[in-house]
Amino acid sequence: MIKFKGRKIIVTEQIWKEGKMYVSFCPELDVASCGNTPVKARMNLKEALQILIEETTRMGTLREILEEAG
């Protein structure tokens, strides 16, 4: 779940291990991140999603991206 301007956006999070790193992925928005632990990978994914939301809001494309994601 991501919070944005008082609203909650519920997304799926997948985490798996690749070598020594953990990969976290949000398939709805096609965003991925990684970390040394599952917790760090989750935190990094949340940060990447927050940046995506902030930047697409700034560009005026957030609604389009969320509609495409369903």
C-alpha positions in Angstrom: 0.0 0.0 0.0 1.2 3.5 -0.9 -0.2 6.6 0.6 -0.6 9.6 -1.6 -2.3 12.9 -0.7 -4.4 11.1 2.0 -5.4 8.3 -0.4 -4.2 4.7 -0.3 -3.1 2.9 -3.4 -3.0 -0.9 -2.9 -0.4 -2.7 -5.0 1.1 -6.1 -5.1 4.7 -6.7 -3.8 6.8 -9.6 -4.8 10.2 -10.3 -3.1 12.7 -13.0 -4.1 16.4 -13.6 -3.7 18.8 -13.3 -6.6 22.3 -14.2 -5.5 23.1 -12.2 -2.4 20.4 -9.6 -3.0 16.7 -9.5 -2.6 14.6 -8.1 -5.4 11.3 -6.4 -4.8 8.8 -5.9 -7.6 5.4 -4.2 -8.1 3.9 -5.8 -11.2 1.0 -3.3 -11.5 3.3 -0.4 -12.0 6.3 -2.3 -13.3 8.6 -0.9 -10.7 11.5 -2.9 -9.1 14.1 -2.3 -6.5 16.5 -4.4 -4.4 18.3 -4.6 -1.0 20.5 -6.7 1.1 17.5 -8.0 3.1 13.9 -8.4 2.4 13.0 -5.5 4.6 15.5 -3.2 2.9 14.2 -4.4 -0.5 10.7 -3.5 0.6 11.7 -0.1 1.8 13.6 0.6 -1.4 10.6 -0.4 -3.5 8.3 1.9 -1.4 10.7 4.7 -2.0 10.8 4.0 -5.8 7.0 3.9 -5.9 6.8 7.2 -4.0 9.2 8.8 -6.5 7.2 7.5 -9.4 4.0 9.0 -8.0 5.6 12.3 -7.3 7.2 12.6 -10.7 4.2 11.5 -12.7 2.0 13.9 -10.6 4.4 16.7 -11.5 4.3 15.7 -15.2 0.5 15.3 -15.1 0.5 11.6 -16.1 -0.3 9.9 -12.8 -4.0 9.3 -13.6 -3.1 7.7 -17.0 -0.5 5.4 -15.3 -3.0 4.3 -12.6 -5.7 3.7 -15.2 -3.4 1.5 -17.2 -2.5 -0.4 -14.1 -6.2 -1.0 -13.4 
